[in-house]
Amino acid sequence: MIEAVQRYVAAHDIARDAFEFQMLYGIRREWQEQLVAQGYRVRIYVPYGTAWYPYFMRRLAERPANLWFFVNNFFRA
């Protein structure tokens, strides 16, 4: 999806600061850093509050591969 947005933005001459990518904390951190380095806005979503855990589990369940990315980044030094 990120690459599709980048192609669309380039094809339609949309400024990189006219929108933002929103990503869940700990998921695809390297992509988050690359997007920022390329001049895109990136908002990191951090679930909090009393219902943070159920929300977080739903996001992970949407794409099981996200669990590996979370665990990998969580234990990264």
mmCIF file of the N, C-alpha and C atoms, coordinates in Angstrom:
data_MODEL
# 
_entry.id   MODEL 
# 
loop_
_atom_site.group_PDB 
_atom_site.id 
_atom_site.type_symbol 
_atom_site.label_atom_id 
_atom_site.label_alt_id 
_atom_site.label_comp_id 
_atom_site.label_asym_id 
_atom_site.label_entity_id 
_atom_site.label_seq_id 
_atom_site.pdbx_PDB_ins_code 
_atom_site.Cartn_x 
_atom_site.Cartn_y 
_atom_site.Cartn_z 
_atom_site.occupancy 
_atom_site.B_iso_or_equiv 
_atom_site.pdbx_formal_charge 
_atom_site.auth_seq_id 
_atom_site.auth_comp_id 
_atom_site.auth_asym_id 
_atom_site.auth_atom_id 
_atom_site.pdbx_PDB_model_num 
ATOM 1   N N  . MET A 1 1  ? 0.816  -1.188  0.000   1.00 0.00 ? 1  MET A N  1 
ATOM 2   C CA . MET A 1 1  ? 0.000  0.000   0.000   1.00 0.00 ? 1  MET A CA 1 
ATOM 3   C C  . MET A 1 1  ? 0.865  1.260   0.000   1.00 0.00 ? 1  MET A C  1 
ATOM 4   N N  . ILE A 1 2  ? 1.966  1.195   0.722   1.00 0.00 ? 2  ILE A N  1 
ATOM 5   C CA . ILE A 1 2  ? 2.840  2.366   0.784   1.00 0.00 ? 2  ILE A CA 1 
ATOM 6   C C  . ILE A 1 2  ? 3.371  2.716   -0.599  1.00 0.00 ? 2  ILE A C  1 
ATOM 7   N N  . GLU A 1 3  ? 3.821  1.704   -1.318  1.00 0.00 ? 3  GLU A N  1 
ATOM 8   C CA . GLU A 1 3  ? 4.353  1.960   -2.659  1.00 0.00 ? 3  GLU A CA 1 
ATOM 9   C C  . GLU A 1 3  ? 3.273  2.473   -3.602  1.00 0.00 ? 3  GLU A C  1 
ATOM 10  N N  . ALA A 1 4  ? 2.053  1.994   -3.471  1.00 0.00 ? 4  ALA A N  1 
ATOM 11  C CA . ALA A 1 4  ? 0.943  2.473   -4.303  1.00 0.00 ? 4  ALA A CA 1 
ATOM 12  C C  . ALA A 1 4  ? 0.662  3.943   -4.011  1.00 0.00 ? 4  ALA A C  1 
ATOM 13  N N  . VAL A 1 5  ? 0.702  4.325   -2.752  1.00 0.00 ? 5  VAL A N  1 
ATOM 14  C CA . VAL A 1 5  ? 0.503  5.730   -2.390  1.00 0.00 ? 5  VAL A CA 1 
ATOM 15  C C  . VAL A 1 5  ? 1.634  6.584   -2.948  1.00 0.00 ? 5  VAL A C  1 
ATOM 16  N N  . GLN A 1 6  ? 2.855  6.102   -2.848  1.00 0.00 ? 6  GLN A N  1 
ATOM 17  C CA . GLN A 1 6  ? 3.985  6.861   -3.379  1.00 0.00 ? 6  GLN A CA 1 
ATOM 18  C C  . GLN A 1 6  ? 3.848  7.070   -4.885  1.00 0.00 ? 6  GLN A C  1 
ATOM 19  N N  . ARG A 1 7  ? 3.419  6.047   -5.592  1.00 0.00 ? 7  ARG A N  1 
ATOM 20  C CA . ARG A 1 7  ? 3.215  6.188   -7.051  1.00 0.00 ? 7  ARG A CA 1 
ATOM 21  C C  . ARG A 1 7  ? 2.094  7.185   -7.350  1.00 0.00 ? 7  ARG A C  1 
ATOM 22  N N  . TYR A 1 8  ? 1.001  7.095   -6.609  1.00 0.00 ? 8  TYR A N  1 
ATOM 23  C CA . TYR A 1 8  ? -0.139 7.988   -6.816  1.00 0.00 ? 8  TYR A CA 1 
ATOM 24  C C  . TYR A 1 8  ? 0.269  9.442   -6.558  1.00 0.00 ? 8  TYR A C  1 
ATOM 25  N N  . VAL A 1 9  ? 0.986  9.662   -5.467  1.00 0.00 ? 9  VAL A N  1 
ATOM 26  C CA . VAL A 1 9  ? 1.439  11.007  -5.105  1.00 0.00 ? 9  VAL A CA 1 
ATOM 27  C C  . VAL A 1 9  ? 2.347  11.577  -6.192  1.00 0.00 ? 9  VAL A C  1 
ATOM 28  N N  . ALA A 1 10 ? 3.262  10.771  -6.679  1.00 0.00 ? 10 ALA A N  1 
ATOM 29  C CA . ALA A 1 10 ? 4.175  11.228  -7.730  1.00 0.00 ? 10 ALA A CA 1 
ATOM 30  C C  . ALA A 1 10 ? 3.419  11.524  -9.023  1.00 0.00 ? 10 ALA A C  1 
ATOM 31  N N  . ALA A 1 11 ? 2.478  10.666  -9.374  1.00 0.00 ? 11 ALA A N  1 
ATOM 32  C CA . ALA A 1 11 ? 1.724  10.831  -10.624 1.00 0.00 ? 11 ALA A CA 1 
ATOM 33  C C  . ALA A 1 11 ? 0.808  12.046  -10.591 1.00 0.00 ? 11 ALA A C  1 
ATOM 34  N N  . HIS A 1 12 ? 0.348  12.425  -9.420  1.00 0.00 ? 12 HIS A N  1 
ATOM 35  C CA . HIS A 1 12 ? -0.601 13.534  -9.291  1.00 0.00 ? 12 HIS A CA 1 
ATOM 36  C C  . HIS A 1 12 ? 0.021  14.787  -8.679  1.00 0.00 ? 12 HIS A C  1 
ATOM 37  N N  . ASP A 1 13 ? 1.340  14.799  -8.587  1.00 0.00 ? 13 ASP A N  1 
ATOM 38  C CA . ASP A 1 13 ? 2.079  15.965  -8.103  1.00 0.00 ? 13 ASP A CA 1 
ATOM 39  C C  . ASP A 1 13 ? 1.550  16.473  -6.757  1.00 0.00 ? 13 ASP A C  1 
ATOM 40  N N  . ILE A 1 14 ? 1.381  15.563  -5.818  1.00 0.00 ? 14 ILE A N  1 
ATOM 41  C CA . ILE A 1 14 ? 0.908  15.905  -4.474  1.00 0.00 ? 14 ILE A CA 1 
ATOM 42  C C  . ILE A 1 14 ? 2.127  16.076  -3.577  1.00 0.00 ? 14 ILE A C  1 
ATOM 43  N N  . ALA A 1 15 ? 2.160  17.169  -2.846  1.00 0.00 ? 15 ALA A N  1 
ATOM 44  C CA . ALA A 1 15 ? 3.290  17.446  -1.954  1.00 0.00 ? 15 ALA A CA 1 
ATOM 45  C C  . ALA A 1 15 ? 3.367  16.394  -0.849  1.00 0.00 ? 15 ALA A C  1 
ATOM 46  N N  . ARG A 1 16 ? 4.565  16.019  -0.500  1.00 0.00 ? 16 ARG A N  1 
ATOM 47  C CA . ARG A 1 16 ? 4.766  15.001  0.535   1.00 0.00 ? 16 ARG A CA 1 
ATOM 48  C C  . ARG A 1 16 ? 4.300  15.458  1.912   1.00 0.00 ? 16 ARG A C  1 
ATOM 49  N N  . ASP A 1 17 ? 4.190  16.765  2.101   1.00 0.00 ? 17 ASP A N  1 
ATOM 50  C CA . ASP A 1 17 ? 3.713  17.244  3.403   1.00 0.00 ? 17 ASP A CA 1 
ATOM 51  C C  . ASP A 1 17 ? 2.208  17.514  3.410   1.00 0.00 ? 17 ASP A C  1 
ATOM 52  N N  . ALA A 1 18 ? 1.515  17.086  2.348   1.00 0.00 ? 18 ALA A N  1 
ATOM 53  C CA . ALA A 1 18 ? 0.065  17.285  2.255   1.00 0.00 ? 18 ALA A CA 1 
ATOM 54  C C  . ALA A 1 18 ? -0.726 16.114  2.842   1.00 0.00 ? 18 ALA A C  1 
ATOM 55  N N  . PHE A 1 19 ? -0.051 15.086  3.288   1.00 0.00 ? 19 PHE A N  1 
ATOM 56  C CA . PHE A 1 19 ? -0.696 13.902  3.861   1.00 0.00 ? 19 PHE A CA 1 
ATOM 57  C C  . PHE A 1 19 ? 0.303  13.235  4.785   1.00 0.00 ? 19 PHE A C  1 
ATOM 58  N N  . GLU A 1 20 ? -0.139 12.187  5.453   1.00 0.00 ? 20 GLU A N  1 
ATOM 59  C CA . GLU A 1 20 ? 0.767  11.451  6.331   1.00 0.00 ? 20 GLU A CA 1 
ATOM 60  C C  . GLU A 1 20 ? 0.487  9.960   6.252   1.00 0.00 ? 20 GLU A C  1 
ATOM 61  N N  . PHE A 1 21 ? 1.523  9.197   6.483   1.00 0.00 ? 21 PHE A N  1 
ATOM 62  C CA . PHE A 1 21 ? 1.382  7.754   6.661   1.00 0.00 ? 21 PHE A CA 1 
ATOM 63  C C  . PHE A 1 21 ? 1.161  7.531   8.149   1.00 0.00 ? 21 PHE A C  1 
ATOM 64  N N  . GLN A 1 22 ? 0.213  6.669   8.495   1.00 0.00 ? 22 GLN A N  1 
ATOM 65  C CA . GLN A 1 22 ? -0.025 6.329   9.889   1.00 0.00 ? 22 GLN A CA 1 
ATOM 66  C C  . GLN A 1 22 ? 0.290  4.858   10.075  1.00 0.00 ? 22 GLN A C  1 
ATOM 67  N N  . MET A 1 23 ? 1.151  4.574   11.038  1.00 0.00 ? 23 MET A N  1 
ATOM 68  C CA . MET A 1 23 ? 1.605  3.205   11.256  1.00 0.00 ? 23 MET A CA 1 
ATOM 69  C C  . MET A 1 23 ? 1.601  2.881   12.737  1.00 0.00 ? 23 MET A C  1 
ATOM 70  N N  . LEU A 1 24 ? 1.384  1.629   13.045  1.00 0.00 ? 24 LEU A N  1 
ATOM 71  C CA . LEU A 1 24 ? 1.350  1.172   14.421  1.00 0.00 ? 24 LEU A CA 1 
ATOM 72  C C  . LEU A 1 24 ? 2.764  1.057   14.978  1.00 0.00 ? 24 LEU A C  1 
ATOM 73  N N  . TYR A 1 25 ? 2.956  1.517   16.187  1.00 0.00 ? 25 TYR A N  1 
ATOM 74  C CA . TYR A 1 25 ? 4.256  1.471   16.854  1.00 0.00 ? 25 TYR A CA 1 
ATOM 75  C C  . TYR A 1 25 ? 4.822  0.051   16.833  1.00 0.00 ? 25 TYR A C  1 
ATOM 76  N N  . GLY A 1 26 ? 6.085  -0.066  16.439  1.00 0.00 ? 26 GLY A N  1 
ATOM 77  C CA . GLY A 1 26 ? 6.766  -1.346  16.452  1.00 0.00 ? 26 GLY A CA 1 
ATOM 78  C C  . GLY A 1 26 ? 6.569  -2.190  15.212  1.00 0.00 ? 26 GLY A C  1 
ATOM 79  N N  . ILE A 1 27 ? 5.736  -1.745  14.283  1.00 0.00 ? 27 ILE A N  1 
ATOM 80  C CA . ILE A 1 27 ? 5.481  -2.513  13.071  1.00 0.00 ? 27 ILE A CA 1 
ATOM 81  C C  . ILE A 1 27 ? 6.161  -1.809  11.895  1.00 0.00 ? 27 ILE A C  1 
ATOM 82  N N  . ARG A 1 28 ? 7.072  -2.523  11.245  1.00 0.00 ? 28 ARG A N  1 
ATOM 83  C CA . ARG A 1 28 ? 7.806  -1.982  10.086  1.00 0.00 ? 28 ARG A CA 1 
ATOM 84  C C  . ARG A 1 28 ? 8.565  -0.706  10.426  1.00 0.00 ? 28 ARG A C  1 
ATOM 85  N N  . ARG A 1 29 ? 9.296  -0.740  11.522  1.00 0.00 ? 29 ARG A N  1 
ATOM 86  C CA . ARG A 1 29 ? 10.034 0.444   11.952  1.00 0.00 ? 29 ARG A CA 1 
ATOM 87  C C  . ARG A 1 29 ? 10.992 0.944   10.873  1.00 0.00 ? 29 ARG A C  1 
ATOM 88  N N  . GLU A 1 30 ? 11.615 0.012   10.144  1.00 0.00 ? 30 GLU A N  1 
ATOM 89  C CA . GLU A 1 30 ? 12.551 0.435   9.098   1.00 0.00 ? 30 GLU A CA 1 
ATOM 90  C C  . GLU A 1 30 ? 11.839 1.221   8.002   1.00 0.00 ? 30 GLU A C  1 
ATOM 91  N N  . TRP A 1 31 ? 10.598 0.858   7.705   1.00 0.00 ? 31 TRP A N  1 
ATOM 92  C CA . TRP A 1 31 ? 9.827  1.607   6.707   1.00 0.00 ? 31 TRP A CA 1 
ATOM 93  C C  . TRP A 1 31 ? 9.480  2.988   7.236   1.00 0.00 ? 31 TRP A C  1 
ATOM 94  N N  . GLN A 1 32 ? 9.138  3.069   8.506   1.00 0.00 ? 32 GLN A N  1 
ATOM 95  C CA . GLN A 1 32 ? 8.827  4.365   9.114   1.00 0.00 ? 32 GLN A CA 1 
ATOM 96  C C  . GLN A 1 32 ? 10.019 5.301   8.957   1.00 0.00 ? 32 GLN A C  1 
ATOM 97  N N  . GLU A 1 33 ? 11.200 4.802   9.269   1.00 0.00 ? 33 GLU A N  1 
ATOM 98  C CA . GLU A 1 33 ? 12.420 5.614   9.177   1.00 0.00 ? 33 GLU A CA 1 
ATOM 99  C C  . GLU A 1 33 ? 12.728 5.998   7.734   1.00 0.00 ? 33 GLU A C  1 
ATOM 100 N N  . GLN A 1 34 ? 12.533 5.065   6.801   1.00 0.00 ? 34 GLN A N  1 
ATOM 101 C CA . GLN A 1 34 ? 12.791 5.355   5.389   1.00 0.00 ? 34 GLN A CA 1 
ATOM 102 C C  . GLN A 1 34 ? 11.840 6.429   4.867   1.00 0.00 ? 34 GLN A C  1 
ATOM 103 N N  . LEU A 1 35 ? 10.578 6.334   5.231   1.00 0.00 ? 35 LEU A N  1 
ATOM 104 C CA . LEU A 1 35 ? 9.600  7.326   4.780   1.00 0.00 ? 35 LEU A CA 1 
ATOM 105 C C  . LEU A 1 35 ? 9.962  8.720   5.276   1.00 0.00 ? 35 LEU A C  1 
ATOM 106 N N  . VAL A 1 36 ? 10.343 8.818   6.539   1.00 0.00 ? 36 VAL A N  1 
ATOM 107 C CA . VAL A 1 36 ? 10.743 10.112  7.098   1.00 0.00 ? 36 VAL A CA 1 
ATOM 108 C C  . VAL A 1 36 ? 11.976 10.630  6.364   1.00 0.00 ? 36 VAL A C  1 
ATOM 109 N N  . ALA A 1 37 ? 12.940 9.762   6.114   1.00 0.00 ? 37 ALA A N  1 
ATOM 110 C CA . ALA A 1 37 ? 14.162 10.167  5.406   1.00 0.00 ? 37 ALA A CA 1 
ATOM 111 C C  . ALA A 1 37 ? 13.850 10.654  3.990   1.00 0.00 ? 37 ALA A C  1 
ATOM 112 N N  . GLN A 1 38 ? 12.762 10.134  3.398   1.00 0.00 ? 38 GLN A N  1 
ATOM 113 C CA . GLN A 1 38 ? 12.358 10.538  2.050   1.00 0.00 ? 38 GLN A CA 1 
ATOM 114 C C  . GLN A 1 38 ? 11.493 11.797  2.053   1.00 0.00 ? 38 GLN A C  1 
ATOM 115 N N  . GLY A 1 39 ? 11.228 12.345  3.237   1.00 0.00 ? 39 GLY A N  1 
ATOM 116 C CA . GLY A 1 39 ? 10.479 13.596  3.327   1.00 0.00 ? 39 GLY A CA 1 
ATOM 117 C C  . GLY A 1 39 ? 8.990  13.438  3.549   1.00 0.00 ? 39 GLY A C  1 
ATOM 118 N N  . TYR A 1 40 ? 8.522  12.241  3.811   1.00 0.00 ? 40 TYR A N  1 
ATOM 119 C CA . TYR A 1 40 ? 7.102  12.027  4.091   1.00 0.00 ? 40 TYR A CA 1 
ATOM 120 C C  . TYR A 1 40 ? 6.826  12.243  5.574   1.00 0.00 ? 40 TYR A C  1 
ATOM 121 N N  . ARG A 1 41 ? 5.601  12.622  5.877   1.00 0.00 ? 41 ARG A N  1 
ATOM 122 C CA . ARG A 1 41 ? 5.169  12.693  7.265   1.00 0.00 ? 41 ARG A CA 1 
ATOM 123 C C  . ARG A 1 41 ? 4.740  11.298  7.697   1.00 0.00 ? 41 ARG A C  1 
ATOM 124 N N  . VAL A 1 42 ? 5.133  10.912  8.892   1.00 0.00 ? 42 VAL A N  1 
ATOM 125 C CA . VAL A 1 42 ? 4.763  9.608   9.431   1.00 0.00 ? 42 VAL A CA 1 
ATOM 126 C C  . VAL A 1 42 ? 4.265  9.812   10.856  1.00 0.00 ? 42 VAL A C  1 
ATOM 127 N N  . ARG A 1 43 ? 3.067  9.336   11.115  1.00 0.00 ? 43 ARG A N  1 
ATOM 128 C CA . ARG A 1 43 ? 2.510  9.378   12.467  1.00 0.00 ? 43 ARG A CA 1 
ATOM 129 C C  . ARG A 1 43 ? 2.549  7.960   13.020  1.00 0.00 ? 43 ARG A C  1 
ATOM 130 N N  . ILE A 1 44 ? 3.164  7.818   14.178  1.00 0.00 ? 44 ILE A N  1 
ATOM 131 C CA . ILE A 1 44 ? 3.257  6.516   14.828  1.00 0.00 ? 44 ILE A CA 1 
ATOM 132 C C  . ILE A 1 44 ? 2.119  6.408   15.827  1.00 0.00 ? 44 ILE A C  1 
ATOM 133 N N  . TYR A 1 45 ? 1.310  5.387   15.648  1.00 0.00 ? 45 TYR A N  1 
ATOM 134 C CA . TYR A 1 45 ? 0.129  5.176   16.468  1.00 0.00 ? 45 TYR A CA 1 
ATOM 135 C C  . TYR A 1 45 ? 0.493  4.289   17.650  1.00 0.00 ? 45 TYR A C  1 
ATOM 136 N N  . VAL A 1 46 ? 0.291  4.810   18.863  1.00 0.00 ? 46 VAL A N  1 
ATOM 137 C CA . VAL A 1 46 ? 0.584  4.059   20.089  1.00 0.00 ? 46 VAL A CA 1 
ATOM 138 C C  . VAL A 1 46 ? -0.718 3.902   20.868  1.00 0.00 ? 46 VAL A C  1 
ATOM 139 N N  . PRO A 1 47 ? -1.251 2.683   20.922  1.00 0.00 ? 47 PRO A N  1 
ATOM 140 C CA . PRO A 1 47 ? -2.483 2.474   21.701  1.00 0.00 ? 47 PRO A CA 1 
ATOM 141 C C  . PRO A 1 47 ? -2.223 2.736   23.194  1.00 0.00 ? 47 PRO A C  1 
ATOM 142 N N  . TYR A 1 48 ? -3.166 3.389   23.834  1.00 0.00 ? 48 TYR A N  1 
ATOM 143 C CA . TYR A 1 48 ? -3.043 3.637   25.270  1.00 0.00 ? 48 TYR A CA 1 
ATOM 144 C C  . TYR A 1 48 ? -4.445 3.754   25.864  1.00 0.00 ? 48 TYR A C  1 
ATOM 145 N N  . GLY A 1 49 ? -4.512 3.880   27.156  1.00 0.00 ? 49 GLY A N  1 
ATOM 146 C CA . GLY A 1 49 ? -5.786 3.978   27.854  1.00 0.00 ? 49 GLY A CA 1 
ATOM 147 C C  . GLY A 1 49 ? -6.199 2.615   28.396  1.00 0.00 ? 49 GLY A C  1 
ATOM 148 N N  . THR A 1 50 ? -7.403 2.530   28.876  1.00 0.00 ? 50 THR A N  1 
ATOM 149 C CA . THR A 1 50 ? -7.856 1.304   29.528  1.00 0.00 ? 50 THR A CA 1 
ATOM 150 C C  . THR A 1 50 ? -8.078 0.159   28.551  1.00 0.00 ? 50 THR A C  1 
ATOM 151 N N  . ALA A 1 51 ? -8.349 0.453   27.292  1.00 0.00 ? 51 ALA A N  1 
ATOM 152 C CA . ALA A 1 51 ? -8.640 -0.611  26.316  1.00 0.00 ? 51 ALA A CA 1 
ATOM 153 C C  . ALA A 1 51 ? -7.505 -0.803  25.315  1.00 0.00 ? 51 ALA A C  1 
ATOM 154 N N  . TRP A 1 52 ? -6.286 -0.449  25.691  1.00 0.00 ? 52 TRP A N  1 
ATOM 155 C CA . TRP A 1 52 ? -5.182 -0.537  24.742  1.00 0.00 ? 52 TRP A CA 1 
ATOM 156 C C  . TRP A 1 52 ? -4.896 -1.974  24.334  1.00 0.00 ? 52 TRP A C  1 
ATOM 157 N N  . TYR A 1 53 ? -4.973 -2.903  25.267  1.00 0.00 ? 53 TYR A N  1 
ATOM 158 C CA . TYR A 1 53 ? -4.606 -4.284  24.956  1.00 0.00 ? 53 TYR A CA 1 
ATOM 159 C C  . TYR A 1 53 ? -5.553 -4.933  23.952  1.00 0.00 ? 53 TYR A C  1 
ATOM 160 N N  . PRO A 1 54 ? -6.888 -4.861  24.143  1.00 0.00 ? 54 PRO A N  1 
ATOM 161 C CA . PRO A 1 54 ? -7.780 -5.437  23.127  1.00 0.00 ? 54 PRO A CA 1 
ATOM 162 C C  . PRO A 1 54 ? -7.588 -4.794  21.745  1.00 0.00 ? 54 PRO A C  1 
ATOM 163 N N  . TYR A 1 55 ? -7.380 -3.487  21.728  1.00 0.00 ? 55 TYR A N  1 
ATOM 164 C CA . TYR A 1 55 ? -7.153 -2.803  20.455  1.00 0.00 ? 55 TYR A CA 1 
ATOM 165 C C  . TYR A 1 55 ? -5.885 -3.337  19.798  1.00 0.00 ? 55 TYR A C  1 
ATOM 166 N N  . PHE A 1 56 ? -4.825 -3.415  20.576  1.00 0.00 ? 56 PHE A N  1 
ATOM 167 C CA . PHE A 1 56 ? -3.550 -3.888  20.062  1.00 0.00 ? 56 PHE A CA 1 
ATOM 168 C C  . PHE A 1 56 ? -3.681 -5.303  19.508  1.00 0.00 ? 56 PHE A C  1 
ATOM 169 N N  . MET A 1 57 ? -4.380 -6.176  20.202  1.00 0.00 ? 57 MET A N  1 
ATOM 170 C CA . MET A 1 57 ? -4.557 -7.563  19.758  1.00 0.00 ? 57 MET A CA 1 
ATOM 171 C C  . MET A 1 57 ? -5.360 -7.622  18.453  1.00 0.00 ? 57 MET A C  1 
ATOM 172 N N  . ARG A 1 58 ? -6.363 -6.759  18.322  1.00 0.00 ? 58 ARG A N  1 
ATOM 173 C CA . ARG A 1 58 ? -7.141 -6.725  17.060  1.00 0.00 ? 58 ARG A CA 1 
ATOM 174 C C  . ARG A 1 58 ? -6.252 -6.314  15.894  1.00 0.00 ? 58 ARG A C  1 
ATOM 175 N N  . ARG A 1 59 ? -5.397 -5.320  16.110  1.00 0.00 ? 59 ARG A N  1 
ATOM 176 C CA . ARG A 1 59 ? -4.511 -4.877  15.032  1.00 0.00 ? 59 ARG A CA 1 
ATOM 177 C C  . ARG A 1 59 ? -3.551 -5.996  14.643  1.00 0.00 ? 59 ARG A C  1 
ATOM 178 N N  . LEU A 1 60 ? -3.014 -6.705  15.615  1.00 0.00 ? 60 LEU A N  1 
ATOM 179 C CA . LEU A 1 60 ? -2.115 -7.812  15.309  1.00 0.00 ? 60 LEU A CA 1 
ATOM 180 C C  . LEU A 1 60 ? -2.856 -8.934  14.588  1.00 0.00 ? 60 LEU A C  1 
ATOM 181 N N  . ALA A 1 61 ? -4.092 -9.190  14.988  1.00 0.00 ? 61 ALA A N  1 
ATOM 182 C CA . ALA A 1 61 ? -4.878 -10.264 14.379  1.00 0.00 ? 61 ALA A CA 1 
ATOM 183 C C  . ALA A 1 61 ? -5.256 -9.952  12.934  1.00 0.00 ? 61 ALA A C  1 
ATOM 184 N N  . GLU A 1 62 ? -5.326 -8.678  12.586  1.00 0.00 ? 62 GLU A N  1 
ATOM 185 C CA . GLU A 1 62 ? -5.666 -8.304  11.208  1.00 0.00 ? 62 GLU A CA 1 
ATOM 186 C C  . GLU A 1 62 ? -4.652 -8.864  10.222  1.00 0.00 ? 62 GLU A C  1 
ATOM 187 N N  . ARG A 1 63 ? -3.443 -8.946  10.657  1.00 0.00 ? 63 ARG A N  1 
ATOM 188 C CA . ARG A 1 63 ? -2.370 -9.468  9.812   1.00 0.00 ? 63 ARG A CA 1 
ATOM 189 C C  . ARG A 1 63 ? -1.398 -10.219 10.713  1.00 0.00 ? 63 ARG A C  1 
ATOM 190 N N  . PRO A 1 64 ? -1.498 -11.537 10.771  1.00 0.00 ? 64 PRO A N  1 
ATOM 191 C CA . PRO A 1 64 ? -0.668 -12.315 11.694  1.00 0.00 ? 64 PRO A CA 1 
ATOM 192 C C  . PRO A 1 64 ? 0.829  -12.041 11.579  1.00 0.00 ? 64 PRO A C  1 
ATOM 193 N N  . ALA A 1 65 ? 1.306  -11.675 10.409  1.00 0.00 ? 65 ALA A N  1 
ATOM 194 C CA . ALA A 1 65 ? 2.735  -11.376 10.260  1.00 0.00 ? 65 ALA A CA 1 
ATOM 195 C C  . ALA A 1 65 ? 3.142  -10.193 11.135  1.00 0.00 ? 65 ALA A C  1 
ATOM 196 N N  . ASN A 1 66 ? 2.189  -9.338  11.487  1.00 0.00 ? 66 ASN A N  1 
ATOM 197 C CA . ASN A 1 66 ? 2.502  -8.201  12.351  1.00 0.00 ? 66 ASN A CA 1 
ATOM 198 C C  . ASN A 1 66 ? 3.035  -8.652  13.703  1.00 0.00 ? 66 ASN A C  1 
ATOM 199 N N  . LEU A 1 67 ? 2.589  -9.813  14.158  1.00 0.00 ? 67 LEU A N  1 
ATOM 200 C CA . LEU A 1 67 ? 3.063  -10.303 15.448  1.00 0.00 ? 67 LEU A CA 1 
ATOM 201 C C  . LEU A 1 67 ? 4.572  -10.493 15.428  1.00 0.00 ? 67 LEU A C  1 
ATOM 202 N N  . TRP A 1 68 ? 5.093  -11.074 14.363  1.00 0.00 ? 68 TRP A N  1 
ATOM 203 C CA . TRP A 1 68 ? 6.544  -11.264 14.255  1.00 0.00 ? 68 TRP A CA 1 
ATOM 204 C C  . TRP A 1 68 ? 7.270  -9.920  14.248  1.00 0.00 ? 68 TRP A C  1 
ATOM 205 N N  . PHE A 1 69 ? 6.747  -8.945  13.504  1.00 0.00 ? 69 PHE A N  1 
ATOM 206 C CA . PHE A 1 69 ? 7.384  -7.636  13.457  1.00 0.00 ? 69 PHE A CA 1 
ATOM 207 C C  . PHE A 1 69 ? 7.385  -6.991  14.839  1.00 0.00 ? 69 PHE A C  1 
ATOM 208 N N  . PHE A 1 70 ? 6.275  -7.126  15.555  1.00 0.00 ? 70 PHE A N  1 
ATOM 209 C CA . PHE A 1 70 ? 6.206  -6.554  16.898  1.00 0.00 ? 70 PHE A CA 1 
ATOM 210 C C  . PHE A 1 70 ? 7.219  -7.209  17.822  1.00 0.00 ? 70 PHE A C  1 
ATOM 211 N N  . VAL A 1 71 ? 7.234  -8.532  17.853  1.00 0.00 ? 71 VAL A N  1 
ATOM 212 C CA . VAL A 1 71 ? 8.140  -9.253  18.755  1.00 0.00 ? 71 VAL A CA 1 
ATOM 213 C C  . VAL A 1 71 ? 9.589  -8.926  18.405  1.00 0.00 ? 71 VAL A C  1 
ATOM 214 N N  . ASN A 1 72 ? 9.904  -8.931  17.122  1.00 0.00 ? 72 ASN A N  1 
ATOM 215 C CA . ASN A 1 72 ? 11.258 -8.644  16.674  1.00 0.00 ? 72 ASN A CA 1 
ATOM 216 C C  . ASN A 1 72 ? 11.712 -7.249  17.125  1.00 0.00 ? 72 ASN A C  1 
ATOM 217 N N  . ASN A 1 73 ? 10.846 -6.251  16.959  1.00 0.00 ? 73 ASN A N  1 
ATOM 218 C CA . ASN A 1 73 ? 11.202 -4.891  17.337  1.00 0.00 ? 73 ASN A CA 1 
ATOM 219 C C  . ASN A 1 73 ? 11.177 -4.686  18.840  1.00 0.00 ? 73 ASN A C  1 
ATOM 220 N N  . PHE A 1 74 ? 10.309 -5.396  19.529  1.00 0.00 ? 74 PHE A N  1 
ATOM 221 C CA . PHE A 1 74 ? 10.207 -5.243  20.973  1.00 0.00 ? 74 PHE A CA 1 
ATOM 222 C C  . PHE A 1 74 ? 11.487 -5.665  21.674  1.00 0.00 ? 74 PHE A C  1 
ATOM 223 N N  . PHE A 1 75 ? 12.095 -6.743  21.188  1.00 0.00 ? 75 PHE A N  1 
ATOM 224 C CA . PHE A 1 75 ? 13.300 -7.273  21.821  1.00 0.00 ? 75 PHE A CA 1 
ATOM 225 C C  . PHE A 1 75 ? 14.593 -6.767  21.195  1.00 0.00 ? 75 PHE A C  1 
ATOM 226 N N  . ARG A 1 76 ? 14.478 -5.882  20.235  1.00 0.00 ? 76 ARG A N  1 
ATOM 227 C CA . ARG A 1 76 ? 15.663 -5.299  19.592  1.00 0.00 ? 76 ARG A CA 1 
ATOM 228 C C  . ARG A 1 76 ? 16.369 -4.370  20.560  1.00 0.00 ? 76 ARG A C  1 
ATOM 229 N N  . ALA A 1 77 ? 17.657 -4.480  20.621  1.00 0.00 ? 77 ALA A N  1 
ATOM 230 C CA . ALA A 1 77 ? 18.441 -3.651  21.578  1.00 0.00 ? 77 ALA A CA 1 
ATOM 231 C C  . ALA A 1 77 ? 18.622 -2.251  21.083  1.00 0.00 ? 77 ALA A C  1 
# 
